[in-house]
Amino acid sequence: MKRVLILSVLLSSLVLQGCGFVAGAAIGGTAGYLLSEEGYDVQSPVTKE
């Protein structure tokens, strides 16, 4: 029983980390798109045309 509990905690933490990564990537992509619409060139460093 204890083994199943530990395994379920590990699996749920991996799933939640994956969701956090996807959400962060989506936010970064949206920010890049909005900056490009405003005339900024999204690269390192961010510059305005």
Secondary structure as a PSIPRED ss2 file (coil, helix, strand):
# PSIPRED VFORMAT (PSIPRED V4.0)

   1 M C   1.000  0.000  0.000
   2 K H   0.000  1.000  0.000
   3 R H   0.000  1.000  0.000
   4 V H   0.000  1.000  0.000
   5 L H   0.000  1.000  0.000
   6 I H   0.000  1.000  0.000
   7 L H   0.000  1.000  0.000
   8 S H   0.000  1.000  0.000
   9 V H   0.000  1.000  0.000
  10 L H   0.000  1.000  0.000
  11 L H   0.000  1.000  0.000
  12 S H   0.000  1.000  0.000
  13 S H   0.000  1.000  0.000
  14 L H   0.000  1.000  0.000
  15 V H   0.000  1.000  0.000
  16 L H   0.000  1.000  0.000
  17 Q H   0.000  1.000  0.000
  18 G H   0.000  1.000  0.000
  19 C H   0.000  1.000  0.000
  20 G H   0.000  1.000  0.000
  21 F H   0.000  1.000  0.000
  22 V H   0.000  1.000  0.000
  23 A H   0.000  1.000  0.000
  24 G H   0.000  1.000  0.000
  25 A H   0.000  1.000  0.000
  26 A H   0.000  1.000  0.000
  27 I H   0.000  1.000  0.000
  28 G H   0.000  1.000  0.000
  29 G H   0.000  1.000  0.000
  30 T H   0.000  1.000  0.000
  31 A H   0.000  1.000  0.000
  32 G H   0.000  1.000  0.000
  33 Y H   0.000  1.000  0.000
  34 L H   0.000  1.000  0.000
  35 L H   0.000  1.000  0.000
  36 S H   0.000  1.000  0.000
  37 E H   0.000  1.000  0.000
  38 E C   1.000  0.000  0.000
  39 G C   1.000  0.000  0.000
  40 Y E   0.000  0.000  1.000
  41 D E   0.000  0.000  1.000
  42 V C   1.000  0.000  0.000
  43 Q C   1.000  0.000  0.000
  44 S C   1.000  0.000  0.000
  45 P C   1.000  0.000  0.000
  46 V C   1.000  0.000  0.000
  47 T E   0.000  0.000  1.000
  48 K E   0.000  0.000  1.000
  49 E C   1.000  0.000  0.000
